[in-house]
Amino acid sequence: MFDIGGVLVRWDDEVAFRRVARRYHLPPAPTARRLRALRGSLQAGRISIRQFWQRFARESGVPVPRDWRTWWSDEMAHRARLRPSLVRLAERLRARGNRTAVFSNTDATHWAVFRSRGWLRAFDRGFPSFRLRWIKPSPAAFRAVERALGPQSRPIVFVDDRRPNIETARRRGWDAIWFRSIPELRRALAARGLLGPMPSRRGASS
């Protein structure tokens, strides 16, 4: 089970927050705090993208952007970068008979970008937070995934780049791997016997 932003995809919400601040000539730090709080509600499926921008505009004293329907998803579409080598790693895991999934804090607009780009094809299932109604690292988000999967004969192997999410996963009994690089992740998965024989250096791709 893989996180998306920071693992499968290179993306940083904080960059988008700074662009909002520049767009409205607002101070970056308080703007980021306001957007971070609203993003949590958006990713938990508790507000819509329209409500996200309406609340931001009201709290910041600025107008709702005319492109409120698309700005957030356009940022993701234009600036996020897929890690193809991680997709190939997921495909290799699945070819070895492992079930694969993504488990990510994300909202409906970003999820639509992931699907339209074909970035989720290497995965059997998806658990976006806006459908779970909880965001990581809340234990409730992990419990929701567990309920959806049903009883497991082995611990869920979970890959995430954020320590709080790793800590919650481990407390739930998951086999959590803190993602820092793809070579390190390959070694961790190989040590668990999930990849089979590693390809020779001549035939390997990174």
LUMLUM-197228 format. One record per residue (C-alpha): residue number from 1; residue in one letter; z, y negated, x negated. Coordinates in nm, 3 decimals. Layout:
% LUMLUM-197228
{site NUM; "A"; {Z; Y; X}};
...
This chain:
% LUMLUM-197228
{site 1; "M"; {0.000; 0.000; 0.000}};
{site 2; "F"; {-0.121; -0.327; -0.153}};
{site 3; "D"; {-0.043; -0.692; -0.102}};
{site 4; "I"; {-0.350; -0.914; -0.066}};
{site 5; "G"; {-0.285; -1.266; -0.198}};
{site 6; "G"; {-0.181; -1.241; -0.562}};
{site 7; "V"; {-0.283; -0.875; -0.592}};
{site 8; "L"; {-0.612; -0.786; -0.423}};
{site 9; "V"; {-0.720; -1.151; -0.413}};
{site 10; "R"; {-0.657; -1.444; -0.644}};
{site 11; "W"; {-0.528; -1.711; -0.408}};
{site 12; "D"; {-0.244; -1.962; -0.411}};
{site 13; "D"; {-0.134; -2.143; -0.097}};
{site 14; "E"; {0.029; -2.409; -0.315}};
{site 15; "V"; {-0.314; -2.526; -0.434}};
{site 16; "A"; {-0.419; -2.574; -0.071}};
{site 17; "F"; {-0.096; -2.764; -0.005}};
{site 18; "R"; {-0.175; -3.007; -0.289}};
{site 19; "R"; {-0.522; -3.063; -0.146}};
{site 20; "V"; {-0.371; -3.153; 0.192}};
{site 21; "A"; {-0.141; -3.403; 0.020}};
{site 22; "R"; {-0.434; -3.564; -0.161}};
{site 23; "R"; {-0.643; -3.572; 0.155}};
{site 24; "Y"; {-0.376; -3.772; 0.340}};
{site 25; "H"; {-0.239; -3.963; 0.038}};
{site 26; "L"; {0.101; -3.802; 0.090}};
{site 27; "P"; {0.367; -3.717; -0.170}};
{site 28; "P"; {0.298; -3.360; -0.291}};
{site 29; "A"; {0.649; -3.211; -0.294}};
{site 30; "P"; {0.761; -3.293; 0.064}};
{site 31; "T"; {0.413; -3.215; 0.193}};
{site 32; "A"; {0.427; -2.871; 0.032}};
{site 33; "R"; {0.774; -2.805; 0.176}};
{site 34; "R"; {0.656; -2.898; 0.526}};
{site 35; "L"; {0.344; -2.685; 0.501}};
{site 36; "R"; {0.535; -2.392; 0.351}};
{site 37; "A"; {0.771; -2.384; 0.649}};
{site 38; "L"; {0.485; -2.409; 0.897}};
{site 39; "R"; {0.287; -2.145; 0.710}};
{site 40; "G"; {0.574; -1.899; 0.759}};
{site 41; "S"; {0.559; -1.950; 1.136}};
{site 42; "L"; {0.179; -1.919; 1.131}};
{site 43; "Q"; {0.187; -1.598; 0.928}};
{site 44; "A"; {0.452; -1.452; 1.158}};
{site 45; "G"; {0.222; -1.511; 1.455}};
{site 46; "R"; {0.469; -1.751; 1.619}};
{site 47; "I"; {0.235; -2.050; 1.625}};
{site 48; "S"; {-0.142; -2.088; 1.644}};
{site 49; "I"; {-0.357; -2.266; 1.386}};
{site 50; "R"; {-0.383; -2.558; 1.631}};
{site 51; "Q"; {-0.005; -2.579; 1.661}};
{site 52; "F"; {0.021; -2.555; 1.281}};
{site 53; "W"; {-0.182; -2.874; 1.236}};
{site 54; "Q"; {-0.032; -3.053; 1.536}};
{site 55; "R"; {0.319; -3.003; 1.401}};
{site 56; "F"; {0.218; -3.103; 1.052}};
{site 57; "A"; {0.052; -3.419; 1.180}};
{site 58; "R"; {0.353; -3.512; 1.393}};
{site 59; "E"; {0.605; -3.449; 1.114}};
{site 60; "S"; {0.395; -3.630; 0.852}};
{site 61; "G"; {0.280; -3.925; 1.061}};
{site 62; "V"; {-0.089; -3.851; 1.009}};
{site 63; "P"; {-0.372; -3.761; 1.249}};
{site 64; "V"; {-0.464; -3.401; 1.323}};
{site 65; "P"; {-0.766; -3.320; 1.102}};
{site 66; "R"; {-1.093; -3.311; 1.293}};
{site 67; "D"; {-1.176; -2.981; 1.124}};
{site 68; "W"; {-0.841; -2.820; 1.214}};
{site 69; "R"; {-1.018; -2.507; 1.346}};
{site 70; "T"; {-1.179; -2.429; 1.010}};
{site 71; "W"; {-1.006; -2.617; 0.727}};
{site 72; "W"; {-0.747; -2.352; 0.647}};
{site 73; "S"; {-0.994; -2.062; 0.661}};
{site 74; "D"; {-1.258; -2.260; 0.469}};
{site 75; "E"; {-1.009; -2.313; 0.187}};
{site 76; "M"; {-0.955; -1.939; 0.169}};
{site 77; "A"; {-1.324; -1.859; 0.190}};
{site 78; "H"; {-1.420; -2.111; -0.079}};
{site 79; "R"; {-1.136; -2.067; -0.327}};
{site 80; "A"; {-1.007; -1.710; -0.302}};
{site 81; "R"; {-1.148; -1.464; -0.553}};
{site 82; "L"; {-1.150; -1.089; -0.504}};
{site 83; "R"; {-1.042; -0.865; -0.793}};
{site 84; "P"; {-1.325; -0.607; -0.790}};
{site 85; "S"; {-1.146; -0.383; -1.041}};
{site 86; "L"; {-0.851; -0.355; -0.803}};
{site 87; "V"; {-1.085; -0.260; -0.518}};
{site 88; "R"; {-1.233; 0.012; -0.741}};
{site 89; "L"; {-0.881; 0.130; -0.816}};
{site 90; "A"; {-0.805; 0.155; -0.443}};
{site 91; "E"; {-1.131; 0.345; -0.389}};
{site 92; "R"; {-1.035; 0.586; -0.665}};
{site 93; "L"; {-0.696; 0.642; -0.507}};
{site 94; "R"; {-0.860; 0.722; -0.175}};
{site 95; "A"; {-1.112; 0.954; -0.342}};
{site 96; "R"; {-0.812; 1.146; -0.478}};
{site 97; "G"; {-0.692; 1.206; -0.121}};
{site 98; "N"; {-0.439; 0.922; -0.098}};
{site 99; "R"; {-0.421; 0.707; 0.212}};
{site 100; "T"; {-0.450; 0.336; 0.132}};
{site 101; "A"; {-0.343; 0.024; 0.318}};
{site 102; "V"; {-0.282; -0.348; 0.280}};
{site 103; "F"; {0.044; -0.515; 0.381}};
{site 104; "S"; {0.025; -0.891; 0.354}};
{site 105; "N"; {0.177; -1.218; 0.469}};
{site 106; "T"; {-0.130; -1.372; 0.627}};
{site 107; "D"; {-0.251; -1.538; 0.943}};
{site 108; "A"; {-0.534; -1.458; 1.181}};
{site 109; "T"; {-0.779; -1.708; 1.026}};
{site 110; "H"; {-0.736; -1.573; 0.673}};
{site 111; "W"; {-0.747; -1.214; 0.798}};
{site 112; "A"; {-1.083; -1.291; 0.956}};
{site 113; "V"; {-1.210; -1.410; 0.616}};
{site 114; "F"; {-1.092; -1.090; 0.446}};
{site 115; "R"; {-1.269; -0.878; 0.706}};
{site 116; "S"; {-1.590; -1.079; 0.710}};
{site 117; "R"; {-1.615; -1.058; 0.330}};
{site 118; "G"; {-1.572; -0.681; 0.339}};
{site 119; "W"; {-1.266; -0.703; 0.117}};
{site 120; "L"; {-1.072; -0.447; 0.321}};
{site 121; "R"; {-1.325; -0.164; 0.320}};
{site 122; "A"; {-1.142; 0.030; 0.049}};
{site 123; "F"; {-0.835; 0.062; 0.272}};
{site 124; "D"; {-0.759; 0.295; 0.559}};
{site 125; "R"; {-0.522; 0.061; 0.741}};
{site 126; "G"; {-0.411; -0.300; 0.748}};
{site 127; "F"; {-0.071; -0.449; 0.826}};
{site 128; "P"; {-0.106; -0.829; 0.844}};
{site 129; "S"; {0.216; -1.014; 0.911}};
{site 130; "F"; {0.080; -1.209; 1.209}};
{site 131; "R"; {0.045; -0.877; 1.393}};
{site 132; "L"; {0.380; -0.743; 1.277}};
{site 133; "R"; {0.548; -1.070; 1.387}};
{site 134; "W"; {0.752; -1.071; 1.067}};
{site 135; "I"; {0.680; -1.181; 0.712}};
{site 136; "K"; {0.787; -1.030; 0.384}};
{site 137; "P"; {1.050; -1.013; 0.240}};
{site 138; "S"; {1.222; -0.971; 0.577}};
{site 139; "P"; {1.334; -0.608; 0.619}};
{site 140; "A"; {1.199; -0.630; 0.975}};
{site 141; "A"; {0.843; -0.653; 0.837}};
{site 142; "F"; {0.895; -0.335; 0.635}};
{site 143; "R"; {1.055; -0.158; 0.932}};
{site 144; "A"; {0.753; -0.250; 1.147}};
{site 145; "V"; {0.521; -0.086; 0.893}};
{site 146; "E"; {0.742; 0.223; 0.880}};
{site 147; "R"; {0.733; 0.256; 1.258}};
{site 148; "A"; {0.354; 0.225; 1.260}};
{site 149; "L"; {0.313; 0.489; 0.989}};
{site 150; "G"; {0.566; 0.735; 1.124}};
{site 151; "P"; {0.769; 0.975; 0.909}};
{site 152; "Q"; {0.641; 1.008; 0.550}};
{site 153; "S"; {0.680; 1.314; 0.330}};
{site 154; "R"; {0.692; 1.093; 0.021}};
{site 155; "P"; {0.803; 0.733; -0.041}};
{site 156; "I"; {0.543; 0.466; 0.026}};
{site 157; "V"; {0.398; 0.335; -0.300}};
{site 158; "F"; {0.390; -0.042; -0.261}};
{site 159; "V"; {0.224; -0.297; -0.492}};
{site 160; "D"; {0.321; -0.664; -0.469}};
{site 161; "D"; {0.336; -0.960; -0.706}};
{site 162; "R"; {0.654; -1.118; -0.565}};
{site 163; "R"; {0.996; -0.997; -0.674}};
{site 164; "P"; {1.174; -1.056; -0.337}};
{site 165; "N"; {0.920; -0.830; -0.166}};
{site 166; "I"; {0.966; -0.565; -0.433}};
{site 167; "E"; {1.344; -0.580; -0.396}};
{site 168; "T"; {1.331; -0.538; -0.016}};
{site 169; "A"; {1.086; -0.250; -0.049}};
{site 170; "R"; {1.312; -0.069; -0.293}};
{site 171; "R"; {1.612; -0.115; -0.066}};
{site 172; "R"; {1.403; 0.048; 0.210}};
{site 173; "G"; {1.341; 0.347; -0.017}};
{site 174; "W"; {0.980; 0.256; -0.101}};
{site 175; "D"; {0.838; 0.323; -0.447}};
{site 176; "A"; {0.763; -0.040; -0.532}};
{site 177; "I"; {0.549; -0.152; -0.827}};
{site 178; "W"; {0.574; -0.514; -0.937}};
{site 179; "F"; {0.215; -0.624; -1.000}};
{site 180; "R"; {0.153; -0.821; -1.319}};
{site 181; "S"; {-0.180; -0.689; -1.444}};
{site 182; "I"; {-0.438; -0.428; -1.347}};
{site 183; "P"; {-0.400; -0.221; -1.668}};
{site 184; "E"; {-0.024; -0.206; -1.614}};
{site 185; "L"; {-0.079; -0.106; -1.251}};
{site 186; "R"; {-0.318; 0.171; -1.356}};
{site 187; "R"; {-0.057; 0.309; -1.592}};
{site 188; "A"; {0.211; 0.298; -1.322}};
{site 189; "L"; {-0.010; 0.482; -1.072}};
{site 190; "A"; {-0.120; 0.736; -1.332}};
{site 191; "A"; {0.243; 0.803; -1.421}};
{site 192; "R"; {0.300; 0.891; -1.053}};
{site 193; "G"; {0.012; 1.141; -1.065}};
{site 194; "L"; {-0.197; 0.944; -0.815}};
{site 195; "L"; {-0.510; 0.885; -1.020}};
{site 196; "G"; {-0.584; 1.216; -1.187}};
{site 197; "P"; {-0.745; 1.222; -1.532}};
{site 198; "M"; {-0.829; 0.876; -1.658}};
{site 199; "P"; {-1.198; 0.818; -1.741}};
{site 200; "S"; {-1.305; 0.795; -2.103}};
{site 201; "R"; {-1.322; 0.447; -2.252}};
{site 202; "R"; {-1.702; 0.464; -2.269}};
{site 203; "G"; {-1.731; 0.533; -1.895}};
{site 204; "A"; {-1.444; 0.309; -1.785}};
{site 205; "S"; {-1.496; -0.023; -1.611}};
{site 206; "S"; {-1.235; -0.294; -1.580}};
